[in-house]
Amino acid sequence: MAKKNECYLCGGKLCDGYCPDCGLDNTKIRKKHYHLNESYAVESMNGDESQATDPCDHKAGQDTWDKSSFDTEKKDNKKDISRQGKGSPGQKYSYQFANKKFRNTGGNKAQRKLTSGRAKVGVTLFLLALFVIKVGKNYFDENGRHFGGLGEPEYVGPYEYVERELSETGEHYETELGQGEYLVGVHLPEGSFTAELLDGRGGLSLEDMENGIYIWQAFGTQAEYDELQVLEDVRLYKGAHVTIKDAMLLRMTTENGQTEDMEFVENPMTESVSLEKDETLEAGEGIVPGVYDLHAVTSEEADWGTLRCRISDDAYEDGYYEVSYWLSGEEMDDTYRNLYLKEDMEITAEDISFELTPSEVIGTGDYEEYYQYY
């Protein structure tokens, strides 16, 4: 509740019952809320001005109330003010304060509308805040984050969406992998592996669409770049795709390998194909579609080169996308294993020549089923 001599709406200092700041007529409100022993001019608002102190007087040197102007206007608008006290609509009154004109033509109706509007805005903002909090909580909860403050993401690991557990039993299996692409169930058994760096430096990529597993890990000796020499608990499920696209050698070891479930056959293709520098071949015409090991053929002019592959795909605006493979004549960097050349795929040799030799083993059944990552 406003203090005496203060406006009920904005808290401004009253002058003869009216607020120069917002224009509200407080006389009606004061009359309705009259209390005994009220020191300021309830009497003044009711017509006995002789017993009231003037709340509009200010100390010398500050803004002054233009009383002569106010008295003149008060007389001119006496009838209007009187009607306003009875709650008449459409009242008009004006004050001269600090040599600035303030005029209100809306009266109590406008003030009620303003107050109502502010209340509606407050309720709307409150409901909006509740909505944002609820949506935010749902988002953070669904994404594994702590709700409340600037919480850090709660790491749940790459196997969050896996619904099937690997068998706890199996056989010891160990192999060494260089640059190339390897299918679990064909080149590697299903199981939980430990990857150990033997030589070189590079990255291991694991993609498992069926189980929602996606891992990329850098291997090397520079810990400041998050490189590791050993990565444990690499869970390989049948059908997953493992890629090593850098010059390094990894030892892959598991104690629960499902070797009896591996399905592969010897590659029926036997003929190698030479791809000369700047030459382009299309799988299905110049070369038989299938799985090949890619070998770099360097020369004195160039000791490294690129095999550029253009793969048709209607999902792309140009109707295709490209993948490149860089090889050199250095050890561990001269061969890329198990490269699948699908129908209509174009391959181009840049800077050096390449030799494509049929890979030793391939998956059984439809190629598209096993090499769905292209």
Contacts in CASP RR format, 6 or more apart in sequence:
PFRMAT RR
TARGET T0000
AUTHOR 0000-0000-0000
METHOD contacts of the structure
MODEL  1
MAKKNECYLCGGKLCDGYCPDCGLDNTKIRKKHYHLNESYAVESMNGDES
QATDPCDHKAGQDTWDKSSFDTEKKDNKKDISRQGKGSPGQKYSYQFANK
KFRNTGGNKAQRKLTSGRAKVGVTLFLLALFVIKVGKNYFDENGRHFGGL
GEPEYVGPYEYVERELSETGEHYETELGQGEYLVGVHLPEGSFTAELLDG
RGGLSLEDMENGIYIWQAFGTQAEYDELQVLEDVRLYKGAHVTIKDAMLL
RMTTENGQTEDMEFVENPMTESVSLEKDETLEAGEGIVPGVYDLHAVTSE
EADWGTLRCRISDDAYEDGYYEVSYWLSGEEMDDTYRNLYLKEDMEITAE
DISFELTPSEVIGTGDYEEYYQYY
1 8 0 8 1.000
1 33 0 8 1.000
2 8 0 8 1.000
2 11 0 8 1.000
4 38 0 8 1.000
4 39 0 8 1.000
4 40 0 8 1.000
5 13 0 8 1.000
5 14 0 8 1.000
5 40 0 8 1.000
5 55 0 8 1.000
6 12 0 8 1.000
6 13 0 8 1.000
6 14 0 8 1.000
7 13 0 8 1.000
7 14 0 8 1.000
7 19 0 8 1.000
7 21 0 8 1.000
7 22 0 8 1.000
7 24 0 8 1.000
7 26 0 8 1.000
8 24 0 8 1.000
8 26 0 8 1.000
8 29 0 8 1.000
9 19 0 8 1.000
9 22 0 8 1.000
9 24 0 8 1.000
9 111 0 8 1.000
9 115 0 8 1.000
10 19 0 8 1.000
10 21 0 8 1.000
10 22 0 8 1.000
10 24 0 8 1.000
11 19 0 8 1.000
11 21 0 8 1.000
12 19 0 8 1.000
12 20 0 8 1.000
12 21 0 8 1.000
12 22 0 8 1.000
13 19 0 8 1.000
13 20 0 8 1.000
13 55 0 8 1.000
13 56 0 8 1.000
14 26 0 8 1.000
14 55 0 8 1.000
15 55 0 8 1.000
15 56 0 8 1.000
15 65 0 8 1.000
15 70 0 8 1.000
15 95 0 8 1.000
15 97 0 8 1.000
16 44 0 8 1.000
16 45 0 8 1.000
16 56 0 8 1.000
16 70 0 8 1.000
16 74 0 8 1.000
17 25 0 8 1.000
17 26 0 8 1.000
17 27 0 8 1.000
17 30 0 8 1.000
17 41 0 8 1.000
17 44 0 8 1.000
17 45 0 8 1.000
18 24 0 8 1.000
18 25 0 8 1.000
18 26 0 8 1.000
18 27 0 8 1.000
18 93 0 8 1.000
18 95 0 8 1.000
19 26 0 8 1.000
20 95 0 8 1.000
20 97 0 8 1.000
20 102 0 8 1.000
22 104 0 8 1.000
22 111 0 8 1.000
23 93 0 8 1.000
23 102 0 8 1.000
23 104 0 8 1.000
23 107 0 8 1.000
24 104 0 8 1.000
24 107 0 8 1.000
24 108 0 8 1.000
24 111 0 8 1.000
25 84 0 8 1.000
25 85 0 8 1.000
25 91 0 8 1.000
25 93 0 8 1.000
25 107 0 8 1.000
25 108 0 8 1.000
26 45 0 8 1.000
27 45 0 8 1.000
27 84 0 8 1.000
27 85 0 8 1.000
28 84 0 8 1.000
28 85 0 8 1.000
28 86 0 8 1.000
28 87 0 8 1.000
28 108 0 8 1.000
30 42 0 8 1.000
30 45 0 8 1.000
31 42 0 8 1.000
31 45 0 8 1.000
31 46 0 8 1.000
31 85 0 8 1.000
34 42 0 8 1.000
40 52 0 8 1.000
40 53 0 8 1.000
40 55 0 8 1.000
41 49 0 8 1.000
41 51 0 8 1.000
41 52 0 8 1.000
41 53 0 8 1.000
41 55 0 8 1.000
43 49 0 8 1.000
43 51 0 8 1.000
43 52 0 8 1.000
44 51 0 8 1.000
44 52 0 8 1.000
56 65 0 8 1.000
56 67 0 8 1.000
56 70 0 8 1.000
57 65 0 8 1.000
58 64 0 8 1.000
58 65 0 8 1.000
63 97 0 8 1.000
63 98 0 8 1.000
64 98 0 8 1.000
65 97 0 8 1.000
66 96 0 8 1.000
66 97 0 8 1.000
66 99 0 8 1.000
69 96 0 8 1.000
70 95 0 8 1.000
70 96 0 8 1.000
73 93 0 8 1.000
73 94 0 8 1.000
73 95 0 8 1.000
73 96 0 8 1.000
74 81 0 8 1.000
77 92 0 8 1.000
77 93 0 8 1.000
77 94 0 8 1.000
80 91 0 8 1.000
80 92 0 8 1.000
80 93 0 8 1.000
81 91 0 8 1.000
81 93 0 8 1.000
83 91 0 8 1.000
84 91 0 8 1.000
84 93 0 8 1.000
84 107 0 8 1.000
84 108 0 8 1.000
87 108 0 8 1.000
89 107 0 8 1.000
89 108 0 8 1.000
89 109 0 8 1.000
90 105 0 8 1.000
90 106 0 8 1.000
90 107 0 8 1.000
90 109 0 8 1.000
91 106 0 8 1.000
91 107 0 8 1.000
92 103 0 8 1.000
92 104 0 8 1.000
92 105 0 8 1.000
93 103 0 8 1.000
93 104 0 8 1.000
94 101 0 8 1.000
94 102 0 8 1.000
94 103 0 8 1.000
94 104 0 8 1.000
95 101 0 8 1.000
95 102 0 8 1.000
104 110 0 8 1.000
136 147 0 8 1.000
137 147 0 8 1.000
139 145 0 8 1.000
140 146 0 8 1.000
140 147 0 8 1.000
140 148 0 8 1.000
141 147 0 8 1.000
143 153 0 8 1.000
144 153 0 8 1.000
144 154 0 8 1.000
144 156 0 8 1.000
145 151 0 8 1.000
145 152 0 8 1.000
145 153 0 8 1.000
145 154 0 8 1.000
146 152 0 8 1.000
146 154 0 8 1.000
158 213 0 8 1.000
158 214 0 8 1.000
158 215 0 8 1.000
159 211 0 8 1.000
159 213 0 8 1.000
159 235 0 8 1.000
161 211 0 8 1.000
161 212 0 8 1.000
161 213 0 8 1.000
162 211 0 8 1.000
162 212 0 8 1.000
162 213 0 8 1.000
162 235 0 8 1.000
162 237 0 8 1.000
163 211 0 8 1.000
164 211 0 8 1.000
164 237 0 8 1.000
166 190 0 8 1.000
166 191 0 8 1.000
166 192 0 8 1.000
166 235 0 8 1.000
166 237 0 8 1.000
166 256 0 8 1.000
167 190 0 8 1.000
167 191 0 8 1.000
167 256 0 8 1.000
167 257 0 8 1.000
167 258 0 8 1.000
168 256 0 8 1.000
169 256 0 8 1.000
170 255 0 8 1.000
170 256 0 8 1.000
170 257 0 8 1.000
170 258 0 8 1.000
170 259 0 8 1.000
171 189 0 8 1.000
171 256 0 8 1.000
171 257 0 8 1.000
171 258 0 8 1.000
171 259 0 8 1.000
172 253 0 8 1.000
172 254 0 8 1.000
172 255 0 8 1.000
172 257 0 8 1.000
173 188 0 8 1.000
173 189 0 8 1.000
173 253 0 8 1.000
173 254 0 8 1.000
173 257 0 8 1.000
173 259 0 8 1.000
174 251 0 8 1.000
174 252 0 8 1.000
174 253 0 8 1.000
174 254 0 8 1.000
175 188 0 8 1.000
175 251 0 8 1.000
175 252 0 8 1.000
176 198 0 8 1.000
176 249 0 8 1.000
176 250 0 8 1.000
176 251 0 8 1.000
176 252 0 8 1.000
177 242 0 8 1.000
177 244 0 8 1.000
177 249 0 8 1.000
177 250 0 8 1.000
177 252 0 8 1.000
178 244 0 8 1.000
178 248 0 8 1.000
178 249 0 8 1.000
178 250 0 8 1.000
178 332 0 8 1.000
178 337 0 8 1.000
179 244 0 8 1.000
179 245 0 8 1.000
179 246 0 8 1.000
179 247 0 8 1.000
179 248 0 8 1.000
179 332 0 8 1.000
179 333 0 8 1.000
179 335 0 8 1.000
179 336 0 8 1.000
179 337 0 8 1.000
180 243 0 8 1.000
180 244 0 8 1.000
180 245 0 8 1.000
180 336 0 8 1.000
180 337 0 8 1.000
180 338 0 8 1.000
180 339 0 8 1.000
181 241 0 8 1.000
181 242 0 8 1.000
181 243 0 8 1.000
181 337 0 8 1.000
181 338 0 8 1.000
181 339 0 8 1.000
181 340 0 8 1.000
182 188 0 8 1.000
182 241 0 8 1.000
182 242 0 8 1.000
182 243 0 8 1.000
182 244 0 8 1.000
182 337 0 8 1.000
182 338 0 8 1.000
183 239 0 8 1.000
183 240 0 8 1.000
183 241 0 8 1.000
183 242 0 8 1.000
183 338 0 8 1.000
183 363 0 8 1.000
183 370 0 8 1.000
183 371 0 8 1.000
184 190 0 8 1.000
184 236 0 8 1.000
184 237 0 8 1.000
184 238 0 8 1.000
184 239 0 8 1.000
184 240 0 8 1.000
184 241 0 8 1.000
184 242 0 8 1.000
185 238 0 8 1.000
185 239 0 8 1.000
185 258 0 8 1.000
185 261 0 8 1.000
185 262 0 8 1.000
185 263 0 8 1.000
185 264 0 8 1.000
186 262 0 8 1.000
186 263 0 8 1.000
186 264 0 8 1.000
186 361 0 8 1.000
186 362 0 8 1.000
186 363 0 8 1.000
186 370 0 8 1.000
187 242 0 8 1.000
187 264 0 8 1.000
187 338 0 8 1.000
187 361 0 8 1.000
188 236 0 8 1.000
188 242 0 8 1.000
188 252 0 8 1.000
189 236 0 8 1.000
189 254 0 8 1.000
189 257 0 8 1.000
189 258 0 8 1.000
189 259 0 8 1.000
189 261 0 8 1.000
189 262 0 8 1.000
190 236 0 8 1.000
190 237 0 8 1.000
190 238 0 8 1.000
190 257 0 8 1.000
190 258 0 8 1.000
190 261 0 8 1.000
191 235 0 8 1.000
191 236 0 8 1.000
191 237 0 8 1.000
191 254 0 8 1.000
191 256 0 8 1.000
191 257 0 8 1.000
191 258 0 8 1.000
192 233 0 8 1.000
192 234 0 8 1.000
192 235 0 8 1.000
192 236 0 8 1.000
192 254 0 8 1.000
192 255 0 8 1.000
192 256 0 8 1.000
193 234 0 8 1.000
193 235 0 8 1.000
193 236 0 8 1.000
193 252 0 8 1.000
193 253 0 8 1.000
193 254 0 8 1.000
194 230 0 8 1.000
194 231 0 8 1.000
194 232 0 8 1.000
194 233 0 8 1.000
194 234 0 8 1.000
194 252 0 8 1.000
194 253 0 8 1.000
194 254 0 8 1.000
195 204 0 8 1.000
195 217 0 8 1.000
195 219 0 8 1.000
195 230 0 8 1.000
195 231 0 8 1.000
195 234 0 8 1.000
195 250 0 8 1.000
195 251 0 8 1.000
195 252 0 8 1.000
196 229 0 8 1.000
196 230 0 8 1.000
196 250 0 8 1.000
196 251 0 8 1.000
196 252 0 8 1.000
196 253 0 8 1.000
197 219 0 8 1.000
197 220 0 8 1.000
197 228 0 8 1.000
197 229 0 8 1.000
197 230 0 8 1.000
197 248 0 8 1.000
197 249 0 8 1.000
197 250 0 8 1.000
198 248 0 8 1.000
198 249 0 8 1.000
198 250 0 8 1.000
198 251 0 8 1.000
199 248 0 8 1.000
199 249 0 8 1.000
199 332 0 8 1.000
200 219 0 8 1.000
200 220 0 8 1.000
200 246 0 8 1.000
200 247 0 8 1.000
200 248 0 8 1.000
200 249 0 8 1.000
200 332 0 8 1.000
201 219 0 8 1.000
201 220 0 8 1.000
201 221 0 8 1.000
201 227 0 8 1.000
201 246 0 8 1.000
201 247 0 8 1.000
201 248 0 8 1.000
202 218 0 8 1.000
202 219 0 8 1.000
202 220 0 8 1.000
202 244 0 8 1.000
202 246 0 8 1.000
202 247 0 8 1.000
202 248 0 8 1.000
203 216 0 8 1.000
203 217 0 8 1.000
203 218 0 8 1.000
203 219 0 8 1.000
203 244 0 8 1.000
203 245 0 8 1.000
203 246 0 8 1.000
203 248 0 8 1.000
204 215 0 8 1.000
204 216 0 8 1.000
204 217 0 8 1.000
204 219 0 8 1.000
204 231 0 8 1.000
204 234 0 8 1.000
204 242 0 8 1.000
204 243 0 8 1.000
204 244 0 8 1.000
204 250 0 8 1.000
205 215 0 8 1.000
205 216 0 8 1.000
205 242 0 8 1.000
205 243 0 8 1.000
205 244 0 8 1.000
205 245 0 8 1.000
206 213 0 8 1.000
206 214 0 8 1.000
206 215 0 8 1.000
206 216 0 8 1.000
206 234 0 8 1.000
206 236 0 8 1.000
206 240 0 8 1.000
206 241 0 8 1.000
206 242 0 8 1.000
206 243 0 8 1.000
207 213 0 8 1.000
207 214 0 8 1.000
207 240 0 8 1.000
207 241 0 8 1.000
207 243 0 8 1.000
207 373 0 8 1.000
208 214 0 8 1.000
208 237 0 8 1.000
208 239 0 8 1.000
208 240 0 8 1.000
208 241 0 8 1.000
209 372 0 8 1.000
209 373 0 8 1.000
210 237 0 8 1.000
210 239 0 8 1.000
210 240 0 8 1.000
211 237 0 8 1.000
211 240 0 8 1.000
213 235 0 8 1.000
213 237 0 8 1.000
213 240 0 8 1.000
215 234 0 8 1.000
217 228 0 8 1.000
217 231 0 8 1.000
218 225 0 8 1.000
218 226 0 8 1.000
218 227 0 8 1.000
218 228 0 8 1.000
219 227 0 8 1.000
219 228 0 8 1.000
219 229 0 8 1.000
219 231 0 8 1.000
219 248 0 8 1.000
219 250 0 8 1.000
220 227 0 8 1.000
220 228 0 8 1.000
220 229 0 8 1.000
220 248 0 8 1.000
221 227 0 8 1.000
221 229 0 8 1.000
234 252 0 8 1.000
236 242 0 8 1.000
236 254 0 8 1.000
238 258 0 8 1.000
238 261 0 8 1.000
239 370 0 8 1.000
241 373 0 8 1.000
244 250 0 8 1.000
245 325 0 8 1.000
245 336 0 8 1.000
247 328 0 8 1.000
247 330 0 8 1.000
247 332 0 8 1.000
247 333 0 8 1.000
248 332 0 8 1.000
249 332 0 8 1.000
263 363 0 8 1.000
263 364 0 8 1.000
264 361 0 8 1.000
264 362 0 8 1.000
264 363 0 8 1.000
264 364 0 8 1.000
265 361 0 8 1.000
265 362 0 8 1.000
265 363 0 8 1.000
265 364 0 8 1.000
266 360 0 8 1.000
266 361 0 8 1.000
266 362 0 8 1.000
267 291 0 8 1.000
267 358 0 8 1.000
267 359 0 8 1.000
267 360 0 8 1.000
267 361 0 8 1.000
267 362 0 8 1.000
269 288 0 8 1.000
269 290 0 8 1.000
269 358 0 8 1.000
270 358 0 8 1.000
271 288 0 8 1.000
271 358 0 8 1.000
272 355 0 8 1.000
272 356 0 8 1.000
272 357 0 8 1.000
272 358 0 8 1.000
273 281 0 8 1.000
273 286 0 8 1.000
273 287 0 8 1.000
273 292 0 8 1.000
273 355 0 8 1.000
273 356 0 8 1.000
274 297 0 8 1.000
274 353 0 8 1.000
274 354 0 8 1.000
274 355 0 8 1.000
274 356 0 8 1.000
275 281 0 8 1.000
275 307 0 8 1.000
275 347 0 8 1.000
275 349 0 8 1.000
275 353 0 8 1.000
275 354 0 8 1.000
275 355 0 8 1.000
275 356 0 8 1.000
276 349 0 8 1.000
276 353 0 8 1.000
277 349 0 8 1.000
277 350 0 8 1.000
277 351 0 8 1.000
277 352 0 8 1.000
277 353 0 8 1.000
278 348 0 8 1.000
278 349 0 8 1.000
278 350 0 8 1.000
279 348 0 8 1.000
279 349 0 8 1.000
279 353 0 8 1.000
280 346 0 8 1.000
280 347 0 8 1.000
280 348 0 8 1.000
281 287 0 8 1.000
281 346 0 8 1.000
281 347 0 8 1.000
282 344 0 8 1.000
282 345 0 8 1.000
282 346 0 8 1.000
282 347 0 8 1.000
283 289 0 8 1.000
283 290 0 8 1.000
283 341 0 8 1.000
283 342 0 8 1.000
283 343 0 8 1.000
283 344 0 8 1.000
283 345 0 8 1.000
283 346 0 8 1.000
283 347 0 8 1.000
284 343 0 8 1.000
284 344 0 8 1.000
287 341 0 8 1.000
287 347 0 8 1.000
287 356 0 8 1.000
289 341 0 8 1.000
289 342 0 8 1.000
289 343 0 8 1.000
289 345 0 8 1.000
289 367 0 8 1.000
290 340 0 8 1.000
290 341 0 8 1.000
290 342 0 8 1.000
290 358 0 8 1.000
290 362 0 8 1.000
290 367 0 8 1.000
291 338 0 8 1.000
291 339 0 8 1.000
291 340 0 8 1.000
291 341 0 8 1.000
291 358 0 8 1.000
291 359 0 8 1.000
291 362 0 8 1.000
291 367 0 8 1.000
291 371 0 8 1.000
292 339 0 8 1.000
292 341 0 8 1.000
292 356 0 8 1.000
292 357 0 8 1.000
292 358 0 8 1.000
292 359 0 8 1.000
293 335 0 8 1.000
293 336 0 8 1.000
293 337 0 8 1.000
293 338 0 8 1.000
293 339 0 8 1.000
293 356 0 8 1.000
293 357 0 8 1.000
293 358 0 8 1.000
293 359 0 8 1.000
294 307 0 8 1.000
294 325 0 8 1.000
294 327 0 8 1.000
294 335 0 8 1.000
294 336 0 8 1.000
294 337 0 8 1.000
294 339 0 8 1.000
294 354 0 8 1.000
294 355 0 8 1.000
294 356 0 8 1.000
295 327 0 8 1.000
295 334 0 8 1.000
295 335 0 8 1.000
295 354 0 8 1.000
295 355 0 8 1.000
295 356 0 8 1.000
295 357 0 8 1.000
296 304 0 8 1.000
296 305 0 8 1.000
296 327 0 8 1.000
296 328 0 8 1.000
296 329 0 8 1.000
296 333 0 8 1.000
296 334 0 8 1.000
296 335 0 8 1.000
296 352 0 8 1.000
296 354 0 8 1.000
297 352 0 8 1.000
297 353 0 8 1.000
297 354 0 8 1.000
297 355 0 8 1.000
298 304 0 8 1.000
298 328 0 8 1.000
298 329 0 8 1.000
298 334 0 8 1.000
298 352 0 8 1.000
299 352 0 8 1.000
299 353 0 8 1.000
302 351 0 8 1.000
302 352 0 8 1.000
303 328 0 8 1.000
303 329 0 8 1.000
303 330 0 8 1.000
303 352 0 8 1.000
304 326 0 8 1.000
304 327 0 8 1.000
304 328 0 8 1.000
304 329 0 8 1.000
304 333 0 8 1.000
304 351 0 8 1.000
304 352 0 8 1.000
305 326 0 8 1.000
305 327 0 8 1.000
305 328 0 8 1.000
305 349 0 8 1.000
305 350 0 8 1.000
305 351 0 8 1.000
305 352 0 8 1.000
306 324 0 8 1.000
306 325 0 8 1.000
306 326 0 8 1.000
306 327 0 8 1.000
306 349 0 8 1.000
306 350 0 8 1.000
306 351 0 8 1.000
307 324 0 8 1.000
307 325 0 8 1.000
307 327 0 8 1.000
307 347 0 8 1.000
307 348 0 8 1.000
307 349 0 8 1.000
307 350 0 8 1.000
307 354 0 8 1.000
308 322 0 8 1.000
308 323 0 8 1.000
308 324 0 8 1.000
308 347 0 8 1.000
308 348 0 8 1.000
308 350 0 8 1.000
309 322 0 8 1.000
309 323 0 8 1.000
309 324 0 8 1.000
309 325 0 8 1.000
309 341 0 8 1.000
309 345 0 8 1.000
309 346 0 8 1.000
309 347 0 8 1.000
309 348 0 8 1.000
310 320 0 8 1.000
310 321 0 8 1.000
310 322 0 8 1.000
310 345 0 8 1.000
310 346 0 8 1.000
310 347 0 8 1.000
310 348 0 8 1.000
311 320 0 8 1.000
311 321 0 8 1.000
311 322 0 8 1.000
311 323 0 8 1.000
311 342 0 8 1.000
311 345 0 8 1.000
311 374 0 8 1.000
312 319 0 8 1.000
312 320 0 8 1.000
312 344 0 8 1.000
312 345 0 8 1.000
313 319 0 8 1.000
313 320 0 8 1.000
313 321 0 8 1.000
325 336 0 8 1.000
325 339 0 8 1.000
327 333 0 8 1.000
327 334 0 8 1.000
327 335 0 8 1.000
327 336 0 8 1.000
327 352 0 8 1.000
327 354 0 8 1.000
328 334 0 8 1.000
337 359 0 8 1.000
338 359 0 8 1.000
339 356 0 8 1.000
340 367 0 8 1.000
340 371 0 8 1.000
340 374 0 8 1.000
341 347 0 8 1.000
341 356 0 8 1.000
342 367 0 8 1.000
342 368 0 8 1.000
342 371 0 8 1.000
342 374 0 8 1.000
362 370 0 8 1.000
363 370 0 8 1.000
END
